[in-house]
Amino acid sequence: MTQTPMFNVLVSAPYLQREFEAYRDRFGQEGLNPILPTVHERLDEQELLAVIDDIDGIICGDDRITPRVLDQAARLKVIVKWGTGIDSIDVEYARQKGIPVRNTPNAFTGPVSDSVLAYLLAFSRNIVEADRIMKSGNWDKAPATTLAEQCVGIIGVGNIGRMVARKLKPFGPRVLGHDIAEIPFDVCSSLGIEMVSLDTLLEQADLVTVNCSLNPTSRHLINHARLARMKRTAVLVNTARGPIVSEADLVSALERGVIAGAALDVFEDEPLPLSSPLRWMSNVLLSSHATNASPRAWQAVHENSIAMLCKDLEAYRDSNREVA
């Protein structure tokens, strides 16, 4: 009787690592040998090169899966990205090598759009300043406004951008949208989005939220010149990918009062260096790439990622049985 081959699977997605014991038996039942390296946010190229030689499958986070890594991964049969964004993987080079790249589209639309709305409300209602005033022993009034009195600009009208617009509707702001793809008129109409050029959005919006994917057209999309187009009273929210915003240009704009504030969950260098000026700016709200926080959503992505991995590896097993 031929024994089913055991596949080595690199599990480097931090969220799955934290809850892996709940899935260890399933890996064993599927003939998978899990390898869990120490991960601080993500694995870089050198860290992957040190472990990739005997790996058949990966469930990764934002690991830097470069052509060099793929060339060394002689046994690699499938890459599963835990979550949605695959910008850290050289997908085209993987395709050329016949390695499928899977992900879970729309995985965190709910929690991320909730976070965007929280940031927009926090700045509109001036929550942080009101709290600071009270805790300093004063009884002054922090100036605030309603969303209905403002214009919100959404850069990237995909799943998350559309959900942000849907959740904004009861609050009544004017909503502008920009996307490099054509968005159907009925979608815009139902969500109350007015599609405009990027320059028009930046010039007119009081609150700008970045919800596009990271690709060659969006890297440093928000830079010195575009920040200069924004209102001095405007706030920028980025919960998408750090490199969409030139961090150096943003820091300069905040320091010089070119814009009024920012809310950032993602950064060009993660974890955000302790030396970053963003860490001590009173007009900036920060979080640690965590707007996907949702136990229910995490559980769904765990299950979906493992299912995709098992399906591809089982298909590989079947094809080899047929050849044999």
C-alpha positions in Angstrom: 0.0 0.0 0.0 1.4 3.4 -1.1 1.6 5.9 1.7 0.1 9.3 1.0 3.0 11.8 0.7 3.3 14.4 3.4 3.5 18.0 2.3 5.5 20.6 4.2 3.4 23.8 4.7 4.8 27.1 5.8 2.3 28.9 8.0 3.6 32.4 8.4 0.3 34.3 8.6 0.5 35.9 12.1 -3.3 35.7 12.7 -3.5 32.0 11.8 -0.3 31.3 13.8 -2.0 32.6 17.0 -4.9 30.2 16.7 -3.1 27.3 15.0 -3.6 24.7 17.7 -7.3 24.6 16.7 -6.3 23.4 13.3 -3.3 21.2 14.0 -5.3 18.0 13.9 -6.8 19.0 10.6 -3.4 19.5 9.0 -2.4 16.0 10.2 -5.6 14.5 8.7 -4.9 16.2 5.4 -1.3 14.9 5.3 0.2 18.3 5.9 3.3 19.0 8.0 3.0 22.5 9.4 6.1 24.7 9.8 5.5 27.8 11.9 8.5 30.2 11.9 8.9 33.1 14.2 7.2 36.1 12.5 7.4 39.8 13.5 4.6 41.2 11.3 6.0 39.5 8.1 8.9 37.5 6.7 11.3 39.4 4.5 13.2 37.9 1.6 16.2 36.7 3.6 14.0 35.1 6.2 12.0 33.2 3.5 15.2 32.1 1.8 16.3 30.4 5.0 13.2 28.2 5.2 11.7 27.8 1.7 13.8 24.9 0.2 11.5 22.0 1.3 8.2 23.9 1.4 5.3 22.6 -0.7 2.7 25.2 0.2 2.4 28.5 2.0 -0.3 30.3 4.0 1.4 33.7 4.3 0.7 37.2 5.5 2.4 40.1 3.9 5.6 38.1 3.4 8.0 39.4 0.6 7.7 36.6 -1.9 10.1 37.8 -4.5 11.5 36.1 -7.7 14.6 35.1 -5.7 12.4 33.3 -3.2 10.3 31.6 -5.9 13.5 30.5 -7.7 14.8 28.8 -4.6 11.4 27.2 -3.7 11.8 24.2 -6.0 9.0 22.2 -4.3 6.5 25.0 -4.0 3.0 24.1 -5.4 0.7 26.8 -4.1 0.7 30.2 -2.3 -2.3 31.1 -0.2 -2.4 34.7 1.0 -4.2 35.0 4.3 -6.6 37.9 3.5 -7.0 40.0 0.4 -3.9 42.1 -0.6 -1.3 40.2 -2.7 1.0 43.2 -3.4 3.8 41.6 -1.4 3.9 38.6 -3.8 5.4 38.7 -7.3 2.2 37.1 -8.7 3.3 37.3 -12.3 6.5 35.5 -11.7 4.7 32.9 -9.7 2.3 32.4 -12.6 5.2 31.9 -15.0 6.5 29.2 -12.7 3.1 27.5 -12.6 2.5 28.3 -8.9 -1.1 29.5 -8.2 -1.6 32.4 -5.8 -4.9 32.3 -3.9 -6.5 34.9 -1.6 -9.8 35.8 0.0 -11.3 38.8 -1.8 -13.7 41.0 0.3 -12.4 39.3 3.5 -12.3 42.4 5.7 -14.7 44.9 4.0 -16.9 45.1 7.1 -14.2 45.8 9.8 -12.1 48.0 7.6 -15.0 50.2 6.5 -16.1 50.4 10.2 -12.6 51.7 11.1 -12.7 54.3 8.3 -16.1 55.5 9.6 -14.7 55.7 13.1 -11.8 57.8 12.0 -14.0 60.1 10.0 -16.3 60.6 13.0 -13.4 61.0 15.4 -12.0 63.9 13.4 -15.4 65.4 12.6 -16.6 65.4 16.2 -13.0 66.3 17.5 -13.2 63.4 20.0 -9.5 63.2 20.8 -9.2 66.9 21.5 -12.3 67.0 23.6 -10.9 64.1 25.7 -7.5 65.9 26.0 -9.2 69.1 27.2 -11.1 67.3 29.9 -8.2 65.2 31.1 -6.0 68.3 31.4 -8.5 69.6 34.0 -10.2 72.2 31.7 -13.8 72.7 30.7 -13.3 74.3 27.2 -15.3 73.3 24.2 -13.6 71.5 21.4 -14.8 72.8 18.0 -16.6 70.1 16.0 -18.8 69.6 13.0 -21.2 66.9 11.6 -20.5 64.7 8.6 -23.6 66.2 6.9 -21.7 69.5 6.8 -18.7 68.0 5.0 -17.5 66.4 1.8 -15.9 63.0 2.0 -13.6 61.8 -0.8 -13.1 58.1 -1.4 -10.1 57.1 -3.4 -10.7 53.6 -4.7 -14.4 52.6 -5.1 -14.0 48.9 -4.8 -15.5 46.6 -2.2 -14.3 48.7 0.8 -14.8 52.1 -0.8 -18.4 51.2 -1.7 -19.0 49.9 1.8 -17.7 53.2 3.3 -20.1 55.1 1.0 -23.0 52.8 2.1 -22.3 53.4 5.8 -21.9 57.1 5.2 -25.4 57.5 3.6 -27.3 57.9 6.9 -24.9 60.7 8.0 -25.6 62.7 4.9 -22.3 64.1 3.6 -21.5 64.8 0.0 -19.5 61.9 -1.2 -16.9 62.1 -4.1 -15.3 59.1 -5.6 -12.2 58.4 -7.7 -11.1 55.2 -9.3 -8.9 54.2 -12.3 -11.6 51.7 -13.3 -15.0 52.8 -14.6 -17.6 52.4 -11.9 -21.1 51.6 -13.2 -23.5 54.5 -13.0 -26.1 52.5 -11.1 -23.6 51.7 -8.3 -22.7 55.3 -7.9 -26.3 56.4 -8.0 -27.4 53.8 -5.4 -24.5 54.8 -3.0 -24.7 58.5 -3.6 -21.2 58.8 -5.0 -20.2 61.5 -7.5 -17.2 60.3 -9.5 -14.6 63.0 -10.2 -11.0 63.3 -11.1 -8.4 62.8 -8.3 -7.5 66.5 -8.3 -11.1 67.6 -8.0 -11.6 65.1 -5.1 -8.5 66.4 -3.3 -9.5 70.0 -3.8 -13.1 69.7 -2.6 -13.1 67.0 0.1 -12.9 67.8 3.8 -12.1 64.2 4.6 -10.2 61.9 2.2 -10.1 58.2 2.7 -7.6 56.0 0.7 -9.2 52.6 -0.1 -7.5 51.5 -3.3 -5.1 48.6 -3.8 -1.4 49.0 -4.0 -0.1 48.6 -7.6 2.3 50.4 -9.9 -0.3 53.2 -10.6 -1.0 53.8 -6.9 2.4 53.8 -5.4 3.0 57.3 -3.9 -0.3 58.3 -5.4 -0.6 60.8 -2.5 2.6 62.8 -2.6 3.8 66.4 -2.1 2.0 67.8 -5.1 -1.3 66.1 -4.3 -1.2 66.9 -0.6 -0.8 70.6 -1.6 -4.1 70.4 -3.5 -6.0 69.5 -0.3 -7.7 72.0 2.0 -5.6 73.2 4.9 -8.5 72.0 7.1 -8.6 68.5 5.5 -7.8 65.1 7.0 -6.3 62.1 5.2 -7.3 58.5 6.2 -5.2 55.6 5.0 -6.3 52.0 5.9 -5.2 50.5 2.5 -1.5 50.2 2.0 1.3 52.3 3.4 3.2 53.0 0.1 0.2 54.6 -1.5 1.1 57.6 0.6 4.6 59.1 0.5 5.2 59.1 4.2 8.0 61.7 4.1 5.7 64.1 2.1 2.9 63.5 4.5 5.0 64.2 7.6 6.2 67.4 6.0 2.6 68.4 5.1 1.4 67.8 8.7 4.4 69.7 10.2 3.8 72.7 7.9 0.0 72.7 8.3 -0.6 71.9 4.6 -3.4 69.6 5.9 -5.0 69.5 9.3 -4.5 65.8 10.3 -4.3 62.2 9.4 -5.4 58.7 10.5 -3.1 55.9 9.5 -3.3 52.2 10.0 -0.6 51.3 7.4 2.9 52.6 6.8 5.7 52.3 4.3 7.9 50.6 6.9 6.1 48.3 9.3 6.2 48.1 12.2 6.4 51.9 12.2 9.8 52.9 13.5 10.0 54.3 17.0 11.8 57.3 15.6 8.9 58.3 13.2 7.6 61.8 13.8 4.1 60.5 13.3 4.3 58.9 16.7 4.2 62.2 18.6 1.9 64.3 16.4 -1.2 65.4 18.2 -3.2 65.7 15.0 -2.5 62.1 13.9 -4.4 58.9 14.9 -2.4 55.7 14.5 -3.1 52.0 14.6 -0.8 49.0 13.9 -2.2 47.6 10.6 -5.2 46.3 12.6 -8.3 47.7 11.0 -9.2 44.1 9.9 -9.9 43.2 13.6 -12.9 41.0 13.7 -12.9 37.5 15.2 -15.7 36.4 12.9 -13.9 37.6 9.8 -10.6 36.1 11.0 -12.2 32.7 11.5 -13.7 32.8 8.0 -10.3 33.6 6.5 -8.6 30.8 8.5 -11.1 28.3 7.1 -11.0 29.6 3.6 -7.2 29.7 3.4 -6.8 26.2 4.7 -9.5 24.9 2.3 -7.8 26.5 -0.7 -4.4 25.1 0.3 -5.8 21.6 0.7 -7.7 21.8 -2.6 -4.6 22.6 -4.6 -2.3 20.1 -2.8 -4.9 17.4 -3.2 -5.2 18.2 -6.9 -1.4 17.9 -7.1 -1.6 14.5 -5.4 -4.4 13.3 -7.8 -2.4 14.4 -10.9 0.6 12.5 -9.7 -1.5 9.3 -9.0 -2.8 9.4 -12.5 0.8 9.7 -13.9 1.9 6.8 -11.7 
